[in-house]
Amino acid sequence: MSKQVDPVTLARALALMETFKAGDAASAPTATYVHGPGGVASQPMNPDIINAMVMPHLGLDAILPVRGTTELNPLFGVFTGVTDGSGNYPSAVCDPWPKGGNLKMIEVTFPFGRRGFSTNTIDLTDPKIGGLLNRGEFRDFRLMGDPLNGSDAKVVPGQTPGGSGADVTQALNRHLAAEMLTFKIGYFRKYGRTTYTGNPLNNVYSGSSLVYGEPIGLEILVNKGWQDAITKTYSPAADSTVVNINLNVAGNGDAYVRAFTYDYRRAQKMAEDMGLAPVRFVYVMPTMFFTELADVWPCAYKTNRCVVNANGATVNLTASDMRELSDQMRNGRYLLIDGKQVEVVLDDAITETEGAGGEFTSSVYRLPLTVLGSDPVLFKEYFDFSNPYNDEVRRAFSAGDEFMVTDGGRFFWTKRKTGHCVSLDALEMPRLILRAPMLATRFTNVKYTPLMVNRSGWPTDTSRFYDGGLTSRTAPSFYSPNVYAGY
């Protein structure tokens, strides 16, 4: 016996379905196809395809905690001290003594960004989806080497619509997988650097509504000028340290050892005085700079503040000892400071500017990840679209799965369509939170000249980005089986 459907419910469902019939996907397909006539993998060739694509590694994003929230403007307190006391010593037995001052603090907030990305528009009726040219085309390709290379960690959607069909390892065999691979790479390239470069001055508004917004990045957060979120009261006690080195590491190893050592000692003392120790500090830097720094650090470190061969004093150094320490630091990814192995995080998202003579300029960060042993003070948050209030509205106004959320509520997906042309949007609202800015340092104008440079995974690094290849192939021409068809 068939179940009766409430007329009101039926009418609402029909209205929703009618609404989504038109949609607003692009009216013309923009996708290129993997198989079928003209498909990039439509030629008979060896099924083992070697990956030659380089993607950047995001060191800091890979280790930062990421959590969902529904608080739009949380206020985080920073206790900045106590004002000086007042009063004088008593002149009589019953006179009052001097009294203490008042507590001082500021409240800071971190606004959400808003960013998204779209897939290409696909014509669902195109026979290239699911079709093969003939028996000379295959679907047994194996991509040797992961194009994403784990670099997409905590940046792009981990879950995408389509289930197993969206598995990017099948990008040369299935069009859905190919579309999701290009989507993830595009998303990564668009937003992978915003942990450092995010700037609200780039935001786009429609009236008072945020259309596109960048979360505040470390280039702004690790800086001076921290202020109260409500009154704009400036509070130097919360300021980070900014050090302009402006020296090439080659020939200036002693300057780098002294700068990093004094900064680390100062941060350790500050953490102890503030009652925040132990703190997990990390140095975050580009790979090429660390390679150069590790080569000069051992000799400069072991002779720091020494005068060699002066007044008969000597410092015994052997080349093998220097090379051994350099190799240990590079392989272990640490800097030896005051006998401690301080963790180094390599990150290709830090902007590197190439100048004359192959000299590169970038920044290095010393960041606090946790205080008091395990309390995080540098982490990422996202607005949780899976919260029950959003969920009930989404389900009420959604026909089927026209709207969906993935990755624990981080990404909100919209399915667009115009006729049989379809596309997908993914949107997220992230922010980066630094709760102990006074314990962070940014070294600017760090310079280095590597003998050979690494390939870059960023298309904007034109001198180090390698591209090429075809996005499609010339489709073969076939004639009608009968001359009277006219072609």
RAHU-V413763 format. One record per residue. RES is the residue in one small letter. SS is DSSP state (a for helix, b for strand, c for the rest). PSI is psi in whole degrees, -180 to 180 (NA if undefined). Layout:
# RAHU-V413763
res/ss/psi
RES/SS/PSI
RES/SS/PSI
This chain:
# RAHU-V413763
res/ss/psi
m/c/129
s/c/146
k/c/134
q/c/136
v/c/132
d/c/129
p/a/-39
v/a/-44
t/a/-42
l/a/-44
a/a/-41
r/a/-43
a/a/-42
l/a/-39
a/a/-41
l/a/-44
m/a/-37
e/a/-38
t/a/-41
f/a/-4
k/a/-39
a/a/-56
g/c/-166
d/c/35
a/c/160
a/c/142
s/c/-13
a/c/138
p/c/144
t/c/-5
a/c/147
t/c/149
y/c/154
v/c/-41
h/c/177
g/c/177
p/c/124
g/c/-4
g/c/147
v/c/-27
a/c/32
s/c/-5
q/c/147
p/c/120
m/c/172
n/c/134
p/c/-16
d/b/110
i/b/123
i/b/131
n/c/125
a/c/10
m/c/138
v/c/129
m/c/145
p/c/151
h/c/129
l/c/97
g/a/-47
l/a/-46
d/a/-31
a/a/-21
i/a/-9
l/c/137
p/c/146
v/b/128
r/b/153
g/b/155
t/b/161
t/c/7
e/c/120
l/c/-42
n/c/70
p/c/146
l/c/125
f/b/126
g/b/140
v/b/113
f/b/118
t/b/-6
g/b/-162
v/b/135
t/c/160
d/c/145
g/c/176
s/b/166
g/c/166
n/c/168
y/c/147
p/c/149
s/c/-8
a/c/161
v/c/-39
c/c/5
d/c/151
p/c/154
w/c/169
p/c/150
k/b/158
g/c/170
g/c/-157
n/c/149
l/b/147
k/b/142
m/b/165
i/b/160
e/b/132
v/b/152
t/c/160
f/c/110
p/c/153
f/c/148
g/c/180
r/b/116
r/b/158
g/b/-180
f/b/153
s/b/150
t/c/170
n/c/159
t/c/130
i/b/135
d/b/109
l/c/-18
t/c/-1
d/c/123
p/c/-12
k/c/-23
i/c/105
g/c/-13
g/c/155
l/c/151
l/c/-51
n/c/-162
r/c/-8
g/c/0
e/c/144
f/c/162
r/c/37
d/c/28
f/c/146
r/b/116
l/b/113
m/b/106
g/c/131
d/c/115
p/c/-36
l/c/-31
n/c/29
g/c/0
s/c/-14
d/c/4
a/c/125
k/c/18
v/c/-51
v/c/165
p/c/131
g/c/-27
q/c/137
t/c/153
p/c/143
g/c/-8
g/a/-137
s/a/-24
g/a/-18
a/a/8
d/c/115
v/a/-16
t/a/-15
q/a/24
a/c/-23
l/c/2
n/c/-29
r/c/136
h/a/-37
l/a/-43
a/a/-40
a/a/-41
e/a/-40
m/a/-33
l/a/-48
t/a/-35
f/a/-48
k/a/-41
i/a/-42
g/a/-43
y/a/-45
f/a/-48
r/a/-33
k/a/-39
y/a/0
g/c/-22
r/c/-5
t/a/-15
t/a/-29
y/a/-43
t/a/-5
g/c/129
n/c/118
p/a/-15
l/a/-18
n/a/-1
n/c/152
v/b/131
y/b/151
s/b/99
g/c/-124
s/c/1
s/b/132
l/b/118
v/b/-51
y/b/131
g/b/140
e/c/131
p/c/147
i/c/125
g/c/177
l/a/-23
e/a/-27
i/a/-42
l/a/-42
v/c/81
n/c/176
k/c/171
g/c/19
w/c/138
q/b/163
d/c/137
a/c/-23
i/c/-44
t/c/-9
k/c/21
t/c/123
y/b/139
s/c/91
p/a/-24
a/a/-23
a/a/-5
d/c/146
s/c/174
t/b/135
v/b/123
v/b/121
n/b/101
i/b/-55
n/b/41
l/b/146
n/b/134
v/c/-29
a/c/120
g/c/-4
n/c/32
g/a/-37
d/a/-36
a/a/-39
y/a/-41
v/a/-44
r/a/-44
a/a/-47
f/a/-39
t/a/-49
y/a/-37
d/a/-42
y/a/-42
r/a/-43
r/a/-43
a/a/-41
q/a/-46
k/a/-41
m/a/-45
a/a/-41
e/a/-44
d/a/-29
m/c/-3
g/c/26
l/c/-7
a/c/151
p/c/147
v/c/137
r/b/104
f/b/145
v/b/145
y/b/130
v/b/126
m/b/162
p/c/152
t/a/-44
m/a/-35
f/a/-43
f/a/-37
t/a/-45
e/a/-41
l/a/-41
a/a/-27
d/a/-36
v/a/-16
w/a/-48
p/a/-48
c/a/-44
a/a/-37
y/a/-43
k/a/-12
t/c/9
n/c/126
r/c/14
c/c/152
v/c/110
v/c/132
n/c/28
a/c/133
n/c/33
g/c/-5
a/c/145
t/c/155
v/c/122
n/c/113
l/c/138
t/c/145
a/a/-38
s/a/-39
d/a/-42
m/a/-45
r/a/-38
e/a/-45
l/a/-40
s/a/-45
d/a/-40
q/a/-43
m/a/-42
r/a/-46
n/a/-34
g/a/-9
r/c/66
y/b/164
l/b/137
l/b/112
i/b/120
d/c/38
g/c/0
k/b/142
q/b/103
v/b/124
e/b/138
v/b/131
v/b/124
l/b/131
d/c/119
d/c/-4
a/c/-14
i/c/127
t/c/131
e/c/123
t/b/124
e/b/130
g/c/-161
a/a/144
g/a/18
g/a/18
e/c/130
f/b/148
t/b/134
s/b/-167
s/b/157
v/b/139
y/b/139
r/b/116
l/b/142
p/b/124
l/b/-42
t/b/155
v/b/164
l/c/32
g/c/-49
s/c/1
d/b/118
p/b/137
v/c/-2
l/b/115
f/b/171
k/b/146
e/b/158
y/b/151
f/b/130
d/c/102
f/c/-7
s/c/7
n/c/150
p/a/-29
y/a/-39
n/a/-38
d/a/-42
e/a/-36
v/a/-43
r/a/-43
r/a/-34
a/a/-33
f/c/11
s/c/132
a/c/110
g/c/-127
d/c/38
e/c/-33
f/b/140
m/b/160
v/b/149
t/b/176
d/a/48
g/a/26
g/a/4
r/c/-41
f/b/132
f/b/121
w/b/139
t/b/131
k/b/118
r/b/149
k/b/144
t/b/106
g/c/-125
h/c/13
c/b/128
v/b/156
s/b/169
l/b/142
d/b/144
a/b/134
l/b/143
e/b/159
m/c/92
p/b/164
r/b/155
l/b/131
i/b/126
l/b/107
r/c/-15
a/c/65
p/a/-28
m/a/-16
l/a/7
a/c/149
t/b/142
r/b/121
f/b/119
t/b/163
n/b/43
v/b/129
k/b/146
y/b/151
t/c/86
p/c/146
l/c/-41
m/c/136
v/c/152
n/c/150
r/c/147
s/c/146
g/c/3
w/c/120
p/c/-24
t/c/-18
d/c/74
t/c/-34
s/c/-17
r/c/2
f/c/126
y/c/129
d/c/-160
g/c/-178
g/c/-178
l/c/144
t/c/-14
s/c/167
r/c/160
t/c/121
a/c/136
p/c/151
s/c/132
f/c/145
y/c/156
s/c/151
p/c/-8
n/c/129
v/a/-27
y/a/-6
a/a/-15
g/c/3
y/c/NA
